[in-house]
Amino acid sequence: MNHPSRRDFLTATSGVVLGSAAGRFPLWSGNRPASTKPVVSVVRIRDGRVSLAVEEAIDLLGGIETVAKGKDRIMLKPNLVAEGAAFTTKPGVVKALARLMLRAGKEVSIGEGSAAGNGFNVRGGVTYRTRDREILDRMQRYVFDTLGYGELAGSLHVPLINLHSGEMAEVAVPNGFVSDRITLHHALTDIDLLCSVPMMKTHTLATVTLGMKNLIGLYPGTVYYSVRSWLHDQAAQHRSPGVAFETIDMVRANKLGLTVVDGSTAMEGDGPTGGGLVPMNLIVAGTNPLATDLVAADAMGIRPLEVPTFVWAHRVGLGPASVSEVEVRGAALDSVRRRFRKPRVVTWESINKLWGVEELRGGS
């Protein structure tokens, strides 16, 4: 497979993207001031000892006291796209993080707004869009309980928050790609730090789904519909490449200050649910969202210019631009890298044609 050069990539995307967004954000000129490199840790999981690997990854960042300094209320956001254990964040990773934070005296919660659930908005093999609170609430309880998160939260005495419904708040996103305001669950505005805990996966829309893309699960379904269909419809009108625009808007609307990638078992090919599993046995962690995702993607053999979210995050002022601008601690990337099978990238419009267009309502 021939990979595009930087010039080829920007030329190819300019006709699709620049007309709708370039005027709103200054393009990077390459003259950013010098600064200390962001740090990302890469740790092997040995003998199945996930908790030990998570603790080591955080220690390499300076310890929980450093990464959460001055942050008392922390939400952990796993990637629980649906009820399948094969394609979701493993509870052991979230449990290890929660324990570290609780021992440090932090107030911890776990939040998610899953995309789909069999028997709820997925019926007869068809995925329907819905904003019905009853359906979404029952679906979220089912996903939490099926994947063991209900038991996990109970054992640690931390709240489990359904981000689909409840009291909402509006957050301003000046010059947002899709909208200047985003509706969020109020719990996200009350915390001091958001920790994204994705599973390492490829994705047919986004190429990869890591720490930043994981934040799509923060859009409440009671506002943006299940699988965020209304959101993606709006983003498609702005010609969002690979769901980059809606992802970056949400990153900018939140207090994302720690990403811990669950690379115990990863997914390649046609993720986020239909790919093949890969035993990577890695934890990747960092406080800089883009740096952490870049390093995790590099471990998957995926380059920055292949991921529209990375390109556009950098164009709106997030850094770094490449792994060469990151201080990687722990295992050397060359020693852990595996070239993942790439997804067959498709557009939102093509996926949307396969789904039910009618809104699914409670009791239907």
C-alpha positions, 0 to 999 in steps of 0.5 A: 500500500502506498502511503501519501506524502504530506503534500499529497495528503493536504492537497487531497483533503484541501478540496474537501475540508478547507472551504468549510473550516480553514477560514475559522482556524489559523493554519500552522506556519511551523513557527511554534515557540520551542517548549518541553516535549510532552511525555508519553509512557509505553509499558509492557503488560507482563504475565497478565499483570495489568494493574502493575503495568498501569501503575508503572505507566503512571509512575513514568509520568511522575506518579498520580500526584503529578498527573492529577496535581490540583485535580480533586474530582476525576472522571474515567471514561472507558470506551464501551461502544456496545456490550461486547467484551472483545471490543471494549476497554477492559475493566481491569485497566479502569479499576487500576486507575481508579484505585490509584486515584482513590488512594491519592484522595481523589473523588472518582467517577466512571462515565460513558454514553454507549453507542448501541446495544442489541435489543435496544437500538439494534434490532434484527441486525439494523441499527436505529437512531433514537433519542428516547431516554427510556431506551438509552437508559436501559441500554446503558445499564445493560452495557455497564452490567454486561461488561462488569462495570456495575460490579466494578463501580460497586466494589470501589464505591464510585458512581457510574454515570450514564452520560446519555441523560440527566441534568445537562449543561451547555459548554461554549466552543468558540469557532467550533467546527460543527457548533459553537456550543455543545450540550454535555452531562453536568457531571462533565462540567463539575469535574477537574480532570477527564481521563480517557481510557480507550481500547487500542483499535482501528476504526472504519470512519476515523482510521483509529479510535484512541483517546481523543476519538473516545470522547465521542461517547460524551455527546448525550444520546438524548440530544444527539441521538444514539450512535450520535447520528444527528451529530455526524449528519451535521458534521458531514454537512461541514465535510468533516473528514473521518469524524475529525471535526466532531472529535476535536470540538469535544476535546476542546470542550472538556478537561481532558488531561490524562489518556491511558490506552488499554492495549492489552488486547487491541483490534485491527482491520474493520474496527471498532467492533468487526476487526480482528484481535491482536495481543499487544500487551501494552499500556500507553499513557500521557497527559497530552491528548494528541501526543498520547494518541500519536504514540499509540498509533505509531505502535499500531504502525499508523502514521499521523497523516493517515488520521484526519483527527491528528492532522486537524487537531494540529492545525487548530493549535494542538501539538505535537505534530509527530512522535519525534516531538514526544519524549517516550519513556519505558519500552522503545516504540521500535520494540513494541510496534506491530503493523496493524491491518488497516480498516476499510475507511468509509464515509458517514453517509455510506454507513448511514444508508444502512441504518434505520432512518426512523426514530425508535421510540420507547415501547416500539 
